[in-house]
Amino acid sequence: MTVARGNPAAHEVLVDSWPHFGVVLTRRRPQEPTDPGDFYANQVAVYYRDVGAWRVLLGGSAALDWSRAFQLQAMQDGVHADLCEAAAAKGLPLRTYPYQALLSPGPPQPRVPVPPGLRLAPVSPAHVPLLNATWGFGGNVLSRRFLASLVQDFPSACLLDPRGRPVSWSLVDPLGCVSHGYTVPAWRGQGLSGLTLGALGRVLHARGYPIYCGVLPDNTPSLRAVRAAGFLPQPSTLYMLVVTPGTTPAPRQ
């Protein structure tokens, strides 16, 4: 969807054959300048019909550059198991994050009105330092640059207080996934995330995007919030697998 709409993240789509493909992969275009350790920007997504084609790709295809850090996202259990095995064979560290996938059939429906004194607006580049400081994967230069690219290139929504400071926000990543949702602690428990999800969802729906997200299974408050806004759990796990060459291998999770 994002490639077909201007391709702001500079991705490309590869298949093993066409029109009858066994595996399809999206990745950042190799000619785009990126830090070798930047797994934020180096996003890969994969789907296969033929497990043999997928394993051939893992075994040595130039489509997947194991010398650079990357994150791979997929919703097939086989992708997770095979990538873990391939990384272990290469002696590369890999971290696994299994998210509960949820889909909203239409624009999410907030259950509360916008509180007095707050207003809806897109996230501004000036808000990126706050987003970076509060994101569990953030707090560094690469994450800040990645968040800045999301704010610049994709739809977003936030609630601003009377002084123009964000108190709740939702973004979209280059794979079209609603992500990076957060509400500052002093404003939690008031249904604000539903308001930002609703505002962002209306934009995505108007552009023809599927409205989906992933939440870590133990993040009960976020699961409660997205389900209250109309998101429905899906049977598949949304895996995010992070490979970081040049660092000490971590235990499998």
Secondary structure, DSSP 8 states (H G I E B T S, - for coil): --GGGT-TT-EEEEESSSSS-SEEEEEE-TTS---TT-TTT-EEEEEES-HHHHHHHHHH-TTS-TTS-EEEEES-HHHHHHHHHHHHHHT--EEEEEEEEEEESSS---SS---TT-EEE---GGGHHHHHHH-TT-SSHHHHHHHHHHHHHS-EEEEE-TTS-EEEEEEE-TTS-EEEEEE-GGGTTSSHHHHHHHHHHHHHHHTT--EEEEE-TT-HHHHHHHHHTT-EEEEEEEEEEEE-TTS------
